[in-house]
Amino acid sequence: MRRQERLTAKQKPRKCPKCGSAKVAMILYGLPAMGPELARDLEAGKIVLGGCCTSDDDPCWQCADCGAEIRRTTG
Ligand SMILES: [Zn+2]
């Protein structure tokens, strides 16, 4: 299994740093209340669900096209 290269950004990138796609989705952790708005955002690729198990090193955004995960850097 090949290790994914580590991508980071200070804020949500407008384009995927890997493939250049504009479909960069925010990863939502936990169990969000499913509603029409969330369903629409999931369908549009604006949000992906990260599940409820989180660690200290979870990516913040994910490219909807190539699946690249982007972590938030501080400073
Ligand atoms: Zn991408």
N, CA, C, O and the ligand as a Tripos MOL2 file, in Angstrom:
@<TRIPOS>MOLECULE
protein
  301   299    76     0     0
PROTEIN
NO_CHARGES

@<TRIPOS>ATOM
      1 N           0.8390   -1.1990    0.0000 N.3       1 MET1
      2 CA          0.0000    0.0000    0.0000 C.3       1 MET1
      3 C           0.8730    1.2470    0.0000 C.2       1 MET1
      4 O           1.7560    1.4100    0.8420 O.2       1 MET1
      5 N           0.6080    2.1090   -0.9500 N.am      2 ARG2
      6 CA          1.4230    3.3100   -1.0730 C.3       2 ARG2
      7 C           0.9200    4.3970   -0.1400 C.2       2 ARG2
      8 O          -0.2790    4.6590   -0.0460 O.2       2 ARG2
      9 N           1.8430    5.0090    0.5300 N.am      3 ARG3
     10 CA          1.4830    6.0530    1.4700 C.3       3 ARG3
     11 C           1.1360    7.3280    0.7050 C.2       3 ARG3
     12 O           1.8580    7.7480   -0.1990 O.2       3 ARG3
     13 N           0.0290    7.9230    1.0850 N.am      4 GLN4
     14 CA         -0.3850    9.1590    0.4270 C.3       4 GLN4
     15 C           0.5330   10.3010    0.8130 C.2       4 GLN4
     16 O           0.9620   10.4180    1.9610 O.2       4 GLN4
     17 N           0.8260   11.1380   -0.1640 N.am      5 GLU5
     18 CA          1.6270   12.2990    0.1930 C.3       5 GLU5
     19 C           0.7860   13.2360    1.0580 C.2       5 GLU5
     20 O          -0.4400   13.2860    0.9490 O.2       5 GLU5
     21 N           1.4640   13.9550    1.8950 N.am      6 ARG6
     22 CA          0.7610   14.7700    2.8690 C.3       6 ARG6
     23 C           0.5270   16.1720    2.3110 C.2       6 ARG6
     24 O           1.4680   16.9040    2.0030 O.2       6 ARG6
     25 N          -0.7270   16.5160    2.1920 N.am      7 LEU7
     26 CA         -1.0690   17.8240    1.6660 C.3       7 LEU7
     27 C          -1.6070   18.6940    2.7930 C.2       7 LEU7
     28 O          -2.4090   18.2470    3.6130 O.2       7 LEU7
     29 N          -1.1620   19.9220    2.8190 N.am      8 THR8
     30 CA         -1.6250   20.8100    3.8710 C.3       8 THR8
     31 C          -1.9910   22.1710    3.2980 C.2       8 THR8
     32 O          -1.5030   22.5630    2.2380 O.2       8 THR8
     33 N          -2.8460   22.8800    4.0010 N.am      9 ALA9
     34 CA         -3.2320   24.2310    3.6170 C.3       9 ALA9
     35 C          -3.6430   24.9860    4.8690 C.2       9 ALA9
     36 O          -4.0720   24.3940    5.8590 O.2       9 ALA9
     37 N          -3.5060   26.2920    4.8060 N.am     10 LYS10
     38 CA         -3.9040   27.0930    5.9630 C.3      10 LYS10
     39 C          -5.4110   27.2990    6.0070 C.2      10 LYS10
     40 O          -6.0100   27.4030    7.0770 O.2      10 LYS10
     41 N          -6.0050   27.3550    4.8310 N.am     11 GLN11
     42 CA         -7.4550   27.4300    4.7580 C.3      11 GLN11
     43 C          -7.9380   26.6120    3.5800 C.2      11 GLN11
     44 O          -7.1460   26.1360    2.7670 O.2      11 GLN11
     45 N          -9.2410   26.4570    3.5000 N.am     12 LYS12
     46 CA         -9.7940   25.5940    2.4580 C.3      12 LYS12
     47 C          -9.3040   26.0210    1.0780 C.2      12 LYS12
     48 O          -9.5750   27.1320    0.6240 O.2      12 LYS12
     49 N          -8.5810   25.1190    0.4230 N.am     13 PRO13
     50 CA         -8.0640   25.4820   -0.8980 C.3      13 PRO13
     51 C          -9.1930   25.5370   -1.9270 C.2      13 PRO13
     52 O         -10.1340   24.7440   -1.8900 O.2      13 PRO13
     53 N          -9.0720   26.4900   -2.8370 N.am     14 ARG14
     54 CA        -10.1070   26.5940   -3.8680 C.3      14 ARG14
     55 C          -9.9510   25.5100   -4.9160 C.2      14 ARG14
     56 O         -10.9110   25.1110   -5.5760 O.2      14 ARG14
     57 N          -8.7180   25.0420   -5.0520 N.am     15 LYS15
     58 CA         -8.4630   23.9530   -5.9910 C.3      15 LYS15
     59 C          -7.6670   22.8810   -5.2830 C.2      15 LYS15
     60 O          -6.8720   23.1610   -4.3860 O.2      15 LYS15
     61 N          -7.8960   21.6500   -5.7010 N.am     16 CYS16
     62 CA         -7.1330   20.5450   -5.1600 C.3      16 CYS16
     63 C          -5.6650   20.7240   -5.5330 C.2      16 CYS16
     64 O          -5.3460   20.9020   -6.7090 O.2      16 CYS16
     65 N          -4.7630   20.6770   -4.5420 N.am     17 PRO17
     66 CA         -3.3390   20.8460   -4.8380 C.3      17 PRO17
     67 C          -2.7710   19.6890   -5.6490 C.2      17 PRO17
     68 O          -1.6800   19.8000   -6.2100 O.2      17 PRO17
     69 N          -3.4850   18.6080   -5.7130 N.am     18 LYS18
     70 CA         -2.9770   17.4350   -6.4150 C.3      18 LYS18
     71 C          -3.4450   17.3900   -7.8740 C.2      18 LYS18
     72 O          -2.6330   17.2560   -8.7900 O.2      18 LYS18
     73 N          -4.7630   17.5030   -8.0800 N.am     19 CYS19
     74 CA         -5.2740   17.3360   -9.4360 C.3      19 CYS19
     75 C          -5.8590   18.6260  -10.0080 C.2      19 CYS19
     76 O          -6.2120   18.6740  -11.1870 O.2      19 CYS19
     77 N          -5.9670   19.6780   -9.1800 N.am     20 GLY20
     78 CA         -6.4530   20.9470   -9.6920 C.3      20 GLY20
     79 C          -7.9660   21.0520   -9.7620 C.2      20 GLY20
     80 O          -8.4970   22.0410  -10.2670 O.2      20 GLY20
     81 N          -8.6630   20.0450   -9.2620 N.am     21 SER21
     82 CA        -10.1230   20.0870   -9.2930 C.3      21 SER21
     83 C         -10.6510   21.1510   -8.3380 C.2      21 SER21
     84 O         -10.0760   21.3870   -7.2750 O.2      21 SER21
     85 N         -11.7430   21.7840   -8.7270 N.am     22 ALA22
     86 CA        -12.3540   22.7870   -7.8610 C.3      22 ALA22
     87 C         -13.2910   22.1480   -6.8470 C.2      22 ALA22
     88 O         -13.8410   22.8270   -5.9800 O.2      22 ALA22
     89 N         -13.4690   20.8330   -6.9620 N.am     23 LYS23
     90 CA        -14.4040   20.1590   -6.0600 C.3      23 LYS23
     91 C         -13.7000   19.7080   -4.7920 C.2      23 LYS23
     92 O         -13.4670   18.5180   -4.5820 O.2      23 LYS23
     93 N         -13.3700   20.6610   -3.9650 N.am     24 VAL24
     94 CA        -12.7580   20.3360   -2.6870 C.3      24 VAL24
     95 C         -13.8450   20.3650   -1.6200 C.2      24 VAL24
     96 O         -14.4700   21.3990   -1.3820 O.2      24 VAL24
     97 N         -14.0600   19.2380   -0.9920 N.am     25 ALA25
     98 CA        -15.1460   19.1120   -0.0300 C.3      25 ALA25
     99 C         -14.6340   19.2570    1.3890 C.2      25 ALA25
    100 O         -13.4990   18.8960    1.7020 O.2      25 ALA25
    101 N         -15.4900   19.7900    2.2340 N.am     26 MET26
    102 CA        -15.1710   19.8690    3.6440 C.3      26 MET26
    103 C         -15.5260   18.5240    4.2760 C.2      26 MET26
    104 O         -16.5800   17.9540    3.9920 O.2      26 MET26
    105 N         -14.6400   18.0250    5.1320 N.am     27 ILE27
    106 CA        -14.9390   16.7640    5.8000 C.3      27 ILE27
    107 C         -15.6560   17.0620    7.1110 C.2      27 ILE27
    108 O         -15.1670   17.8100    7.9560 O.2      27 ILE27
    109 N         -16.8080   16.4650    7.2490 N.am     28 LEU28
    110 CA        -17.6320   16.6910    8.4260 C.3      28 LEU28
    111 C         -17.5260   15.4710    9.3340 C.2      28 LEU28
    112 O         -17.8610   14.3550    8.9350 O.2      28 LEU28
    113 N         -17.0610   15.6930   10.5440 N.am     29 TYR29
    114 CA        -16.9120   14.5700   11.4730 C.3      29 TYR29
    115 C         -18.0900   14.5000   12.4300 C.2      29 TYR29
    116 O         -18.8260   15.4690   12.6160 O.2      29 TYR29
    117 N         -18.2440   13.3540   13.0180 N.am     30 GLY30
    118 CA        -19.3500   13.1660   13.9430 C.3      30 GLY30
    119 C         -20.5730   12.6560   13.2070 C.2      30 GLY30
    120 O         -20.4730   12.1560   12.0870 O.2      30 GLY30
    121 N         -21.6960   12.7810   13.8280 N.am     31 LEU31
    122 CA        -22.9310   12.3170   13.2140 C.3      31 LEU31
    123 C         -23.8490   13.5110   12.9950 C.2      31 LEU31
    124 O         -24.6210   13.8850   13.8780 O.2      31 LEU31
    125 N         -23.7590   14.0970   11.8240 N.am     32 PRO32
    126 CA        -24.5850   15.2710   11.5590 C.3      32 PRO32
    127 C         -26.0400   14.8920   11.3690 C.2      32 PRO32
    128 O         -26.3550   13.7760   10.9570 O.2      32 PRO32
    129 N         -26.9170   15.8230   11.6700 N.am     33 ALA33
    130 CA        -28.3410   15.5940   11.4330 C.3      33 ALA33
    131 C         -28.5900   15.6210    9.9340 C.2      33 ALA33
    132 O         -28.3610   16.6320    9.2700 O.2      33 ALA33
    133 N         -29.0550   14.5140    9.4200 N.am     34 MET34
    134 CA        -29.2840   14.4390    7.9750 C.3      34 MET34
    135 C         -30.5310   15.2330    7.6110 C.2      34 MET34
    136 O         -31.6090   15.0170    8.1650 O.2      34 MET34
    137 N         -30.3680   16.1330    6.6920 N.am     35 GLY35
    138 CA        -31.5020   16.9280    6.2390 C.3      35 GLY35
    139 C         -31.3300   17.2210    4.7680 C.2      35 GLY35
    140 O         -30.3300   16.8340    4.1630 O.2      35 GLY35
    141 N         -32.2910   17.8960    4.1960 N.am     36 PRO36
    142 CA        -32.2310   18.1720    2.7500 C.3      36 PRO36
    143 C         -30.9950   18.9850    2.3530 C.2      36 PRO36
    144 O         -30.4160   18.7620    1.2900 O.2      36 PRO36
    145 N         -30.6000   19.9180    3.2050 N.am     37 GLU37
    146 CA        -29.4320   20.7480    2.8780 C.3      37 GLU37
    147 C         -28.1590   19.9280    2.8710 C.2      37 GLU37
    148 O         -27.3370   20.0420    1.9610 O.2      37 GLU37
    149 N         -28.0010   19.0970    3.8970 N.am     38 LEU38
    150 CA        -26.8050   18.2560    3.9870 C.3      38 LEU38
    151 C         -26.7800   17.2630    2.8400 C.2      38 LEU38
    152 O         -25.7350   17.0300    2.2330 O.2      38 LEU38
    153 N         -27.9240   16.6850    2.5490 N.am     39 ALA39
    154 CA        -28.0040   15.7180    1.4470 C.3      39 ALA39
    155 C         -27.5980   16.3850    0.1410 C.2      39 ALA39
    156 O         -26.9340   15.7760   -0.6980 O.2      39 ALA39
    157 N         -28.0020   17.6360   -0.0230 N.am     40 ARG40
    158 CA        -27.6790   18.3590   -1.2490 C.3      40 ARG40
    159 C         -26.1770   18.6300   -1.3290 C.2      40 ARG40
    160 O         -25.5590   18.4690   -2.3820 O.2      40 ARG40
    161 N         -25.6060   19.0410   -0.2050 N.am     41 ASP41
    162 CA        -24.1670   19.3260   -0.1850 C.3      41 ASP41
    163 C         -23.3430   18.0620   -0.3970 C.2      41 ASP41
    164 O         -22.2950   18.0970   -1.0420 O.2      41 ASP41
    165 N         -23.8230   16.9480    0.1490 N.am     42 LEU42
    166 CA        -23.1260   15.6760   -0.0550 C.3      42 LEU42
    167 C         -23.1680   15.3030   -1.5300 C.2      42 LEU42
    168 O         -22.1710   14.8690   -2.1070 O.2      42 LEU42
    169 N         -24.3300   15.4780   -2.1210 N.am     43 GLU43
    170 CA        -24.5110   15.1260   -3.5210 C.3      43 GLU43
    171 C         -23.6560   16.0120   -4.4100 C.2      43 GLU43
    172 O         -23.1010   15.5570   -5.4100 O.2      43 GLU43
    173 N         -23.5540   17.2750   -4.0390 N.am     44 ALA44
    174 CA        -22.8000   18.2320   -4.8490 C.3      44 ALA44
    175 C         -21.3000   18.0870   -4.6370 C.2      44 ALA44
    176 O         -20.5080   18.7200   -5.3350 O.2      44 ALA44
    177 N         -20.9070   17.2550   -3.6750 N.am     45 GLY45
    178 CA        -19.4860   17.0690   -3.4220 C.3      45 GLY45
    179 C         -18.8710   18.1870   -2.5960 C.2      45 GLY45
    180 O         -17.6520   18.3540   -2.5710 O.2      45 GLY45
    181 N         -19.7280   18.9550   -1.9160 N.am     46 LYS46
    182 CA        -19.1880   20.0330   -1.0920 C.3      46 LYS46
    183 C         -18.7880   19.5330    0.2850 C.2      46 LYS46
    184 O         -17.9380   20.1200    0.9540 O.2      46 LYS46
    185 N         -19.4110   18.4460    0.6930 N.am     47 ILE47
    186 CA        -19.1450   17.8890    2.0160 C.3      47 ILE47
    187 C         -18.9870   16.3830    1.8990 C.2      47 ILE47
    188 O         -19.7260   15.7220    1.1700 O.2      47 ILE47
    189 N         -18.0090   15.8460    2.6290 N.am     48 VAL48
    190 CA        -17.9250   14.3960    2.7610 C.3      48 VAL48
    191 C         -17.9750   14.0650    4.2390 C.2      48 VAL48
    192 O         -17.5760   14.8770    5.0750 O.2      48 VAL48
    193 N         -18.4570   12.8920    4.5620 N.am     49 LEU49
    194 CA        -18.5630   12.5060    5.9580 C.3      49 LEU49
    195 C         -17.3210   11.7350    6.3800 C.2      49 LEU49
    196 O         -16.9050   10.7810    5.7230 O.2      49 LEU49
    197 N         -16.7400   12.1720    7.4970 N.am     50 GLY50
    198 CA        -15.4960   11.5650    7.9510 C.3      50 GLY50
    199 C         -15.7030   10.5140    9.0120 C.2      50 GLY50
    200 O         -14.7400    9.9020    9.4760 O.2      50 GLY50
    201 N         -16.9430   10.2930    9.4050 N.am     51 GLY51
    202 CA        -17.2000    9.3150   10.4440 C.3      51 GLY51
    203 C         -17.0450    9.9210   11.8300 C.2      51 GLY51
    204 O         -16.7040   11.0950   11.9770 O.2      51 GLY51
    205 N         -17.2990    9.1070   12.8360 N.am     52 CYS52
    206 CA        -17.3200    9.6710   14.1780 C.3      52 CYS52
    207 C         -16.0380    9.3750   14.9380 C.2      52 CYS52
    208 O         -15.8700    9.8400   16.0660 O.2      52 CYS52
    209 N         -15.1290    8.6090   14.3420 N.am     53 CYS53
    210 CA        -13.8730    8.3370   15.0190 C.3      53 CYS53
    211 C         -12.8300    9.3430   14.5600 C.2      53 CYS53
    212 O         -12.4040    9.3090   13.4060 O.2      53 CYS53
    213 N         -12.4280   10.2110   15.4230 N.am     54 THR54
    214 CA        -11.4770   11.2340   15.0290 C.3      54 THR54
    215 C         -10.1730   11.0690   15.7980 C.2      54 THR54
    216 O         -10.1380   10.5180   16.8980 O.2      54 THR54
    217 N          -9.1140   11.5600   15.1880 N.am     55 SER55
    218 CA         -7.8110   11.5430   15.8460 C.3      55 SER55
    219 C          -7.2570   12.9570   15.8270 C.2      55 SER55
    220 O          -7.9440   13.8940   15.4220 O.2      55 SER55
    221 N          -6.0290   13.1090   16.2600 N.am     56 ASP56
    222 CA         -5.4180   14.4400   16.2690 C.3      56 ASP56
    223 C          -4.9310   14.8420   14.8930 C.2      56 ASP56
    224 O          -4.5290   15.9850   14.6780 O.2      56 ASP56
    225 N          -4.9680   13.9100   13.9720 N.am     57 ASP57
    226 CA         -4.3340   14.1510   12.6830 C.3      57 ASP57
    227 C          -5.3080   13.9250   11.5280 C.2      57 ASP57
    228 O          -4.9470   13.3740   10.4880 O.2      57 ASP57
    229 N          -6.5200   14.3540   11.7330 N.am     58 ASP58
    230 CA         -7.5100   14.1380   10.6930 C.3      58 ASP58
    231 C          -7.4360   15.2140    9.6250 C.2      58 ASP58
    232 O          -7.2370   16.3900    9.9280 O.2      58 ASP58
    233 N          -7.5960   14.8050    8.3760 N.am     59 PRO59
    234 CA         -7.6530   15.8220    7.3200 C.3      59 PRO59
    235 C          -8.9160   16.6490    7.4480 C.2      59 PRO59
    236 O          -9.9240   16.2030    7.9960 O.2      59 PRO59
    237 N          -8.8390   17.8470    6.9370 N.am     60 CYS60
    238 CA         -9.9270   18.8050    7.0680 C.3      60 CYS60
    239 C         -10.7820   18.8640    5.8050 C.2      60 CYS60
    240 O         -11.9890   19.0990    5.8630 O.2      60 CYS60
    241 N         -10.1340   18.6480    4.6680 N.am     61 TRP61
    242 CA        -10.8350   18.7170    3.3890 C.3      61 TRP61
    243 C         -10.4280   17.5300    2.5270 C.2      61 TRP61
    244 O          -9.3770   16.9200    2.7280 O.2      61 TRP61
    245 N         -11.2790   17.2230    1.5750 N.am     62 GLN62
    246 CA        -10.9640   16.1280    0.6700 C.3      62 GLN62
    247 C         -11.4130   16.4690   -0.7390 C.2      62 GLN62
    248 O         -12.5040   16.9980   -0.9470 O.2      62 GLN62
    249 N         -10.5600   16.1610   -1.6970 N.am     63 CYS63
    250 CA        -10.9080   16.3840   -3.0900 C.3      63 CYS63
    251 C         -11.9570   15.3590   -3.5120 C.2      63 CYS63
    252 O         -11.7800   14.1570   -3.3160 O.2      63 CYS63
    253 N         -13.0470   15.8470   -4.0890 N.am     64 ALA64
    254 CA        -14.1170   14.9390   -4.4960 C.3      64 ALA64
    255 C         -13.7360   14.1800   -5.7560 C.2      64 ALA64
    256 O         -14.3630   13.1720   -6.0810 O.2      64 ALA64
    257 N         -12.7360   14.6400   -6.4580 N.am     65 ASP65
    258 CA        -12.3570   13.9850   -7.7080 C.3      65 ASP65
    259 C         -11.2720   12.9340   -7.5200 C.2      65 ASP65
    260 O         -11.4260   11.7980   -7.9700 O.2      65 ASP65
    261 N         -10.1720   13.3020   -6.8550 N.am     66 CYS66
    262 CA         -9.0780   12.3360   -6.7390 C.3      66 CYS66
    263 C          -8.9580   11.7540   -5.3330 C.2      66 CYS66
    264 O          -8.1800   10.8280   -5.1030 O.2      66 CYS66
    265 N          -9.7360   12.3050   -4.3860 N.am     67 GLY67
    266 CA         -9.7300   11.7350   -3.0460 C.3      67 GLY67
    267 C          -8.5680   12.1910   -2.1810 C.2      67 GLY67
    268 O          -8.3800   11.6790   -1.0780 O.2      67 GLY67
    269 N          -7.7780   13.1570   -2.6720 N.am     68 ALA68
    270 CA         -6.6580   13.6560   -1.8800 C.3      68 ALA68
    271 C          -7.1770   14.3130   -0.6050 C.2      68 ALA68
    272 O          -8.1530   15.0630   -0.6260 O.2      68 ALA68
    273 N          -6.5090   14.0180    0.4950 N.am     69 GLU69
    274 CA         -6.9130   14.6040    1.7610 C.3      69 GLU69
    275 C          -5.9820   15.7480    2.1140 C.2      69 GLU69
    276 O          -4.7650   15.6430    1.9600 O.2      69 GLU69
    277 N          -6.5620   16.8390    2.5890 N.am     70 ILE70
    278 CA         -5.7710   18.0190    2.9060 C.3      70 ILE70
    279 C          -5.9480   18.3490    4.3850 C.2      70 ILE70
    280 O          -7.0620   18.4480    4.8990 O.2      70 ILE70
    281 N          -4.8160   18.5120    5.0390 N.am     71 ARG71
    282 CA         -4.8530   18.8340    6.4580 C.3      71 ARG71
    283 C          -4.6730   20.3250    6.6790 C.2      71 ARG71
    284 O          -4.0520   21.0160    5.8710 O.2      71 ARG71
    285 N          -5.2190   20.8090    7.7710 N.am     72 ARG72
    286 CA         -5.0800   22.2130    8.0820 C.3      72 ARG72
    287 C          -3.7820   22.4400    8.8660 C.2      72 ARG72
    288 O          -3.4710   21.7300    9.8220 O.2      72 ARG72
    289 N          -3.0500   23.4470    8.4250 N.am     73 THR73
    290 CA         -1.8720   23.8090    9.1870 C.3      73 THR73
    291 C          -2.1540   25.0910    9.9600 C.2      73 THR73
    292 O          -2.9170   25.9460    9.5100 O.2      73 THR73
    293 N          -1.5520   25.2080   11.0870 N.am     74 THR74
    294 CA         -1.6760   26.4430   11.8380 C.3      74 THR74
    295 C          -0.3160   27.1010   11.8630 C.2      74 THR74
    296 O           0.6700   26.5160   12.3090 O.2      74 THR74
    297 N          -0.2810   28.3020   11.3860 N.am     75 GLY75
    298 CA          0.9710   29.0400   11.3770 C.3      75 GLY75
    299 C           1.8740   28.5530   10.3040 C.2      75 GLY75
    300 O           2.9820   29.0660   10.1490 O.2      75 GLY75
    301 ZN         -7.8950   16.2310   -6.4950 Zn       76 ZN76
@<TRIPOS>BOND
     1     1     2 1
     2     2     3 1
     3     3     4 2
     4     3     5 am
     5     5     6 1
     6     6     7 1
     7     7     8 2
     8     7     9 am
     9     9    10 1
    10    10    11 1
    11    11    12 2
    12    11    13 am
    13    13    14 1
    14    14    15 1
    15    15    16 2
    16    15    17 am
    17    17    18 1
    18    18    19 1
    19    19    20 2
    20    19    21 am
    21    21    22 1
    22    22    23 1
    23    23    24 2
    24    23    25 am
    25    25    26 1
    26    26    27 1
    27    27    28 2
    28    27    29 am
    29    29    30 1
    30    30    31 1
    31    31    32 2
    32    31    33 am
    33    33    34 1
    34    34    35 1
    35    35    36 2
    36    35    37 am
    37    37    38 1
    38    38    39 1
    39    39    40 2
    40    39    41 am
    41    41    42 1
    42    42    43 1
    43    43    44 2
    44    43    45 am
    45    45    46 1
    46    46    47 1
    47    47    48 2
    48    47    49 am
    49    49    50 1
    50    50    51 1
    51    51    52 2
    52    51    53 am
    53    53    54 1
    54    54    55 1
    55    55    56 2
    56    55    57 am
    57    57    58 1
    58    58    59 1
    59    59    60 2
    60    59    61 am
    61    61    62 1
    62    62    63 1
    63    63    64 2
    64    63    65 am
    65    65    66 1
    66    66    67 1
    67    67    68 2
    68    67    69 am
    69    69    70 1
    70    70    71 1
    71    71    72 2
    72    71    73 am
    73    73    74 1
    74    74    75 1
    75    75    76 2
    76    75    77 am
    77    77    78 1
    78    78    79 1
    79    79    80 2
    80    79    81 am
    81    81    82 1
    82    82    83 1
    83    83    84 2
    84    83    85 am
    85    85    86 1
    86    86    87 1
    87    87    88 2
    88    87    89 am
    89    89    90 1
    90    90    91 1
    91    91    92 2
    92    91    93 am
    93    93    94 1
    94    94    95 1
    95    95    96 2
    96    95    97 am
    97    97    98 1
    98    98    99 1
    99    99   100 2
   100    99   101 am
   101   101   102 1
   102   102   103 1
   103   103   104 2
   104   103   105 am
   105   105   106 1
   106   106   107 1
   107   107   108 2
   108   107   109 am
   109   109   110 1
   110   110   111 1
   111   111   112 2
   112   111   113 am
   113   113   114 1
   114   114   115 1
   115   115   116 2
   116   115   117 am
   117   117   118 1
   118   118   119 1
   119   119   120 2
   120   119   121 am
   121   121   122 1
   122   122   123 1
   123   123   124 2
   124   123   125 am
   125   125   126 1
   126   126   127 1
   127   127   128 2
   128   127   129 am
   129   129   130 1
   130   130   131 1
   131   131   132 2
   132   131   133 am
   133   133   134 1
   134   134   135 1
   135   135   136 2
   136   135   137 am
   137   137   138 1
   138   138   139 1
   139   139   140 2
   140   139   141 am
   141   141   142 1
   142   142   143 1
   143   143   144 2
   144   143   145 am
   145   145   146 1
   146   146   147 1
   147   147   148 2
   148   147   149 am
   149   149   150 1
   150   150   151 1
   151   151   152 2
   152   151   153 am
   153   153   154 1
   154   154   155 1
   155   155   156 2
   156   155   157 am
   157   157   158 1
   158   158   159 1
   159   159   160 2
   160   159   161 am
   161   161   162 1
   162   162   163 1
   163   163   164 2
   164   163   165 am
   165   165   166 1
   166   166   167 1
   167   167   168 2
   168   167   169 am
   169   169   170 1
   170   170   171 1
   171   171   172 2
   172   171   173 am
   173   173   174 1
   174   174   175 1
   175   175   176 2
   176   175   177 am
   177   177   178 1
   178   178   179 1
   179   179   180 2
   180   179   181 am
   181   181   182 1
   182   182   183 1
   183   183   184 2
   184   183   185 am
   185   185   186 1
   186   186   187 1
   187   187   188 2
   188   187   189 am
   189   189   190 1
   190   190   191 1
   191   191   192 2
   192   191   193 am
   193   193   194 1
   194   194   195 1
   195   195   196 2
   196   195   197 am
   197   197   198 1
   198   198   199 1
   199   199   200 2
   200   199   201 am
   201   201   202 1
   202   202   203 1
   203   203   204 2
   204   203   205 am
   205   205   206 1
   206   206   207 1
   207   207   208 2
   208   207   209 am
   209   209   210 1
   210   210   211 1
   211   211   212 2
   212   211   213 am
   213   213   214 1
   214   214   215 1
   215   215   216 2
   216   215   217 am
   217   217   218 1
   218   218   219 1
   219   219   220 2
   220   219   221 am
   221   221   222 1
   222   222   223 1
   223   223   224 2
   224   223   225 am
   225   225   226 1
   226   226   227 1
   227   227   228 2
   228   227   229 am
   229   229   230 1
   230   230   231 1
   231   231   232 2
   232   231   233 am
   233   233   234 1
   234   234   235 1
   235   235   236 2
   236   235   237 am
   237   237   238 1
   238   238   239 1
   239   239   240 2
   240   239   241 am
   241   241   242 1
   242   242   243 1
   243   243   244 2
   244   243   245 am
   245   245   246 1
   246   246   247 1
   247   247   248 2
   248   247   249 am
   249   249   250 1
   250   250   251 1
   251   251   252 2
   252   251   253 am
   253   253   254 1
   254   254   255 1
   255   255   256 2
   256   255   257 am
   257   257   258 1
   258   258   259 1
   259   259   260 2
   260   259   261 am
   261   261   262 1
   262   262   263 1
   263   263   264 2
   264   263   265 am
   265   265   266 1
   266   266   267 1
   267   267   268 2
   268   267   269 am
   269   269   270 1
   270   270   271 1
   271   271   272 2
   272   271   273 am
   273   273   274 1
   274   274   275 1
   275   275   276 2
   276   275   277 am
   277   277   278 1
   278   278   279 1
   279   279   280 2
   280   279   281 am
   281   281   282 1
   282   282   283 1
   283   283   284 2
   284   283   285 am
   285   285   286 1
   286   286   287 1
   287   287   288 2
   288   287   289 am
   289   289   290 1
   290   290   291 1
   291   291   292 2
   292   291   293 am
   293   293   294 1
   294   294   295 1
   295   295   296 2
   296   295   297 am
   297   297   298 1
   298   298   299 1
   299   299   300 2
@<TRIPOS>SUBSTRUCTURE
     1 MET1         2 RESIDUE 1 A MET
     2 ARG2         6 RESIDUE 1 A ARG
     3 ARG3        10 RESIDUE 1 A ARG
     4 GLN4        14 RESIDUE 1 A GLN
     5 GLU5        18 RESIDUE 1 A GLU
     6 ARG6        22 RESIDUE 1 A ARG
     7 LEU7        26 RESIDUE 1 A LEU
     8 THR8        30 RESIDUE 1 A THR
     9 ALA9        34 RESIDUE 1 A ALA
    10 LYS10       38 RESIDUE 1 A LYS
    11 GLN11       42 RESIDUE 1 A GLN
    12 LYS12       46 RESIDUE 1 A LYS
    13 PRO13       50 RESIDUE 1 A PRO
    14 ARG14       54 RESIDUE 1 A ARG
    15 LYS15       58 RESIDUE 1 A LYS
    16 CYS16       62 RESIDUE 1 A CYS
    17 PRO17       66 RESIDUE 1 A PRO
    18 LYS18       70 RESIDUE 1 A LYS
    19 CYS19       74 RESIDUE 1 A CYS
    20 GLY20       78 RESIDUE 1 A GLY
    21 SER21       82 RESIDUE 1 A SER
    22 ALA22       86 RESIDUE 1 A ALA
    23 LYS23       90 RESIDUE 1 A LYS
    24 VAL24       94 RESIDUE 1 A VAL
    25 ALA25       98 RESIDUE 1 A ALA
    26 MET26      102 RESIDUE 1 A MET
    27 ILE27      106 RESIDUE 1 A ILE
    28 LEU28      110 RESIDUE 1 A LEU
    29 TYR29      114 RESIDUE 1 A TYR
    30 GLY30      118 RESIDUE 1 A GLY
    31 LEU31      122 RESIDUE 1 A LEU
    32 PRO32      126 RESIDUE 1 A PRO
    33 ALA33      130 RESIDUE 1 A ALA
    34 MET34      134 RESIDUE 1 A MET
    35 GLY35      138 RESIDUE 1 A GLY
    36 PRO36      142 RESIDUE 1 A PRO
    37 GLU37      146 RESIDUE 1 A GLU
    38 LEU38      150 RESIDUE 1 A LEU
    39 ALA39      154 RESIDUE 1 A ALA
    40 ARG40      158 RESIDUE 1 A ARG
    41 ASP41      162 RESIDUE 1 A ASP
    42 LEU42      166 RESIDUE 1 A LEU
    43 GLU43      170 RESIDUE 1 A GLU
    44 ALA44      174 RESIDUE 1 A ALA
    45 GLY45      178 RESIDUE 1 A GLY
    46 LYS46      182 RESIDUE 1 A LYS
    47 ILE47      186 RESIDUE 1 A ILE
    48 VAL48      190 RESIDUE 1 A VAL
    49 LEU49      194 RESIDUE 1 A LEU
    50 GLY50      198 RESIDUE 1 A GLY
    51 GLY51      202 RESIDUE 1 A GLY
    52 CYS52      206 RESIDUE 1 A CYS
    53 CYS53      210 RESIDUE 1 A CYS
    54 THR54      214 RESIDUE 1 A THR
    55 SER55      218 RESIDUE 1 A SER
    56 ASP56      222 RESIDUE 1 A ASP
    57 ASP57      226 RESIDUE 1 A ASP
    58 ASP58      230 RESIDUE 1 A ASP
    59 PRO59      234 RESIDUE 1 A PRO
    60 CYS60      238 RESIDUE 1 A CYS
    61 TRP61      242 RESIDUE 1 A TRP
    62 GLN62      246 RESIDUE 1 A GLN
    63 CYS63      250 RESIDUE 1 A CYS
    64 ALA64      254 RESIDUE 1 A ALA
    65 ASP65      258 RESIDUE 1 A ASP
    66 CYS66      262 RESIDUE 1 A CYS
    67 GLY67      266 RESIDUE 1 A GLY
    68 ALA68      270 RESIDUE 1 A ALA
    69 GLU69      274 RESIDUE 1 A GLU
    70 ILE70      278 RESIDUE 1 A ILE
    71 ARG71      282 RESIDUE 1 A ARG
    72 ARG72      286 RESIDUE 1 A ARG
    73 THR73      290 RESIDUE 1 A THR
    74 THR74      294 RESIDUE 1 A THR
    75 GLY75      298 RESIDUE 1 A GLY
    76 ZN76       301 GROUP 0 **** ****
